[in-house]
Amino acid sequence: MSGHKIATAEASPNIALIKYWGKRDDKLFLPLNGSLSVTLDAPIKTRTTVLFSEQLKKDEFWLNGRRQTEEESADVVRVLNLLRSDESRSRALVVSFNSFPSSAGLASSASGIAALTLGGAHALNLKLDPQALSIIARQGSGSACRSIMGGFVEWTKGAHQDGRDSYAVQIEPHTFWPEIRILIAIVTSQKKEVSSRVGQTRTVKTSSLFLQRLKEVDKHLSAVKELIARKDTENLFLEVMRESNNLHAVMMDSWPPFFYLNDVSRNIIRAVMEFNSGSIKAAYTFDAGPNAFIITTDDCANELKNQISRISGVEEVLESKVGEGPKILQDDSSHLIDVNAMIPVSLSPKQAM
């Protein structure tokens, strides 16, 4: 490869309705169970520019204006190595900005690795289908394989040891259920004390309740797929809340126990339960962090958003529709890298978006 090649992509996180928690292979990011998610839309997104050039001496990764350490860049480099051929001498400069807090349970790794995978493949002119992109993204961050697609997405756990049958599949496009809204209640922007990877390993090794979860999770996944197909909001929302409760129960059952939810998170749960008095009109769900995702419909979104915003400790409430998935930005002005100088463009996160 001569010269340099560059591309910029944007991707959004996804929120799992049936959670991925625990791996059967840590290196290939092969899950112990299948999962199902909904991809978010603006304003929750990551923009990533990938530049490959023979003039670069080593791979370099910048996130939100800060150069990342070798350890912090490990997942990015793993994806880069999967994208470029063994004989390629080109190293890469990767510059990424999130429009939302990183490492706070908002799936920033999912959107970041998805944008990197799509942008990197485009820069190298690789003709990869969504399945192939999903397999590559999975090896940078498990849930990133779902952010390669929009709408409602299932990640099949697969059976092969090499991971070739563990990838995401879109079960419904973003246009399927336009009434759905996802509220994101920001409780904290602080990095969590126990990372998702550390937490998953601890749970798999020490929680007896987790074994029971694995016996039942496939049944719940099938039920959620059917409820989405029927657009059965009440029963879907009930399944989503109970699934979230189950995930955080196995964390508490781990040893030593660890907790992602805090008092504000629990107050959000109480508020949603009060809102559902009489009939279930919304569902709370939490990934590995205290920030809440609340799924509802457009006719309830404003009222619920106002209620959640009044809870002490809630910093901000964002609103999202079901997203259509990642995209390549064609305008050269969207690049986060000065191609001539091969350095990150000096921007604030808001300017970068």
N, C-alpha and C positions, 0 to 999 in steps of 0.2 A: 504494500500500500504506500503510495507516495502522497506527499502533501498532507492535508488534513481534511477531516470530514466532521460535520457538526449537525446536530438536530436538537430541537427543544420540544418537550412533551409536557402535557398536564394530565394529572390523574387525581382522582378523589379516593378517600378512604371508603371502606365498606363497614357496615355494622352487621355483625352476625346475629341472626335470629336463632340458629342452632350453632353453638360455639365449637370452635376448634381449641382443644386443650389437651396437650400431651402428644408426644411423638414416639413412633416406633423406630425411627432412624433420625438421629440428631444431625447427621451430616447432610442428608438429602431432604430434610424437613418433610418426612413422611408421617402423616397424622395417624393417631390411633382410632379416630372416628371421622366420618364425613361431617360436613358443615354446610350451612346455607346462609346467605347474606343478601343485603340490599345495598347497592352502590349509591353513594351520596352524590349530590350535585353541588354547584356553587352555593355558598361562598367557601366551602371546605375543599381545599385542593392543594396540590403540590405542583410547582413548576420546576422542571429539571432540564438543564442544557448539558449535553454530552459532546465533548470534542475529542476526537482521536487524531493524534499527530505523531509522526516519527521524530519531530523536534522535541517532544517531551521526554524527559529522562525517566520519569516514574509516574505512576497513577497518583492522582490527587483529588480529594473530595472536600468540597466546601458546603456547609449547611447553614442557612440563615446568617450568612456573612462571616462565619468562623471556619477556619481550616480545621478539619477533623484529624485526630490522631490515627496512627496505623490501626490500632485496635477498633476505633470507631468506624473506620473505613472498610473493615473486613468483609461485611456483607456486600457492599458496593463492588469491591474488587472481585469477589466471587462471581457476581453477575457479569462483570466485564469479561472475565476469563471464559465464561460460558458463551458469550457473544462473539468474541474475536477468535480467529483461527490460531492454532498453535504456532504457525510460522510467522504470524503477524508481529512486527517489531513496534507497532504503534502503542504508545501508552495513552491514557485518557485523563482529561481534566473534566470533572463533574461538578457542577454548581447547582444547588437546589435551594428553594425557598418554600416554606410552608405558610399557608395563610391562617394557621391555627397552631396551638401549642404542641410541641414535640415531646415524645416520651411521657405523655400524661394520660395514656389510656384512650387516645383518640385515633389510633391506628395510623399514625404518621409513617410508620415503616411500610405499611401496605401501599399507601399512595406513593411514597417516595420510590420504592423498589419497582412498582408498576410503571411509573413515569420513566425511570432509568431504563428499564427493559425495553419499553416501546421506543424511547428516544435513541438508545444505543443501537437497536436493530435497524432503525430508520437511517441513522448516520452511516452505518456500515452497508446499507442497501441490501439487507437480508430479507428475503421473502418468506417470512414466518407467519403461519396461521395462528389464530388465537390460542389453540391448544398448545402449540410449541412455545409461544410466548408465556403462557401460563406455567408450563413446566419449568422454564428458566426463572421466572419471577418467584416461584415457590421456593427455590433454593437460595434466595436472598432473604425472604421473609415469607413464612407460610401463608399468611392471610393475603399477601400481595398477589397470589395467583388468582384470587377472586376479583381484585381491583382491575385486572386486565380487561374485564367486561363490565358493561352497564346492566341496569335492571336488577332482576333477582337471579342470583348465581349460586350454584351448588358446586362444592369441591368434593369430588369423589376420592375416598381415601386410597383406593387401589389395592392390589394384592401383590404385585411384582416387587421384588427387592430393589430393582434398579429405578423404580419410581416412574416408569414410562406410562402407567395407567393412573397416576395420581395427578389430576389437573381439574381446572374449573370448567363448568359448562353453564351457559346462560339458559335458565329455564323459562324466563319471561323477559321481554324487552322493557325498557324504561317507559314506553308508551302504554303498557298493558294496564297499569293501575294509576292513572294520573291524579287521583284524589288523595293518594297517600302523601303524608308530610312527616318529616323527621325533625324533631326539635333537639338541639344539642345544648345542654345546660353545662356551661363551663364553671366548674367548681374550683379548680386550681390549675395553674399553668406549670406547677412545679414537677420536676422529674420524679417518678415514683421510686420508692426505696427498694422494692423488689421487682426486678425486671420480669417480663412475661416468660422469658426462657428459663430463668432461675426458678420462678414459681411453678412452671409446668413440670420441670424435673423433680422438684420437691413433692408435688402432688402425686405424680406417677409412682414415686418410690415409697411414699409414706401413708397415703390415704386409702383406707379400706372402703370408704364411701365412693371413691372414684371408680372402683371395680364395679360397683352396682350401676353407676352412671353409664359405663361402657356397655352394659347389658341392655340398657333401655334407650340410648340416644338414637339409634337407627330408627326405632319405632317412632320417636318424636319427630325426626327429620321427615319421614314419609308423611306423617300427619300434617306438618307445616306445609309441605309441598301441595298437598291436596287442598288445604285451607286457602292458600294463595290462589290456586287455580279457580276456586269457587268464590274468591273475594269475600270470604267469611270473616269479617273484621273481628267480631266478638270472640269467636273461638281461637282465631289466630293470635289476637292480643293476649288472651289467657295463656296460651302455650308459650309465647315469647317471655312473659313475666316469670312463669314457673321455670323455664330453662335458665334464665339469668339467675334466679334464686339458687338453682341446683349447682351452677358453676361456682358461685361464691360460697356455697356450703362445703364443697369439696376443698376449697382453699382453707377454710376454717378447720376442716378435718385433717389437713396436712400437719406435719410436725417438723419444726415448730410452725404453728399456724401463722398465716399472714392475711392481711386485710387490705383490700383496695378501696372499699367503701368507707366513708367517714360520716360524721353526724349530718352534714349537709346532704349527702347522698341519701341517707335514710329519711330525711325530711322530704326530699323529692319523691321517694317511694310513697310516703304517707299522702302527699298532695295528689299523686296520680290515683291512689286508692280512693280518696275522697271524691275526686273528679268522676270516678267510675261508679259511684254510689247509684244504684238503680239499674245501670247497664254498663257494660265494658266498652268504653269509647277510646281508650288509649292504653298503651303498654310501655312500661319502663324496661330498659335493658342496659346492663353495664358490662363493658369489657374489662380489661385488666387496669382499672383506674377508677377514680371517684366521679368522673364526669359522666353525666347521664345522657342516654339517647332515649327519646320518647317518641314512639310511633303512634300516629293518629291520622285523622282525615282532615281535609281542608276546611270542613265546616266547624271543626272543633279547635283548630290550630291556634287561632288568635286568643280565644278565651283561656286555653290551657297555657299558652305562652305568657300571658299576663299573670296568671297564678304562679307559675314557676319563677318568673322574674322577681316576684315579691318575697321569695324565700331568702332569709338572711344567709349570706355566704355564696349565693349564686352571682357570679361576676358578669355573666352575659348569657343570653339565650339566642342561638342561631337557628335559622330555619332552612330546611333543605327539602327539595323534591327528590324523587328517584332519579338518579343520574344516568346519562347515556353511556358513560364509560370514558376512557382516556382518549386523548387526541394529540396529533402532531400540529404544532403551530407553524404555519407556513411563512409568516412575516419575519424577516431577519431581525427586525427591531425587538422581537420577543426574546432573543438570545440573552442569556445571563453571563456570557463570556465575550470579552473583546478578542475577536479572532486574530487580529493583527499582532496584538501584544501577548495573546494566549494567557490572559489573566482574568479573574472574575470582574465583572462590571460592578462598580461601587454603588450599591443600591440598598435602601431599607427594604424590609419584607413587603411593605405596602407598595412601594415603587416597583418591586419585582413582579407584582401581580397585575 
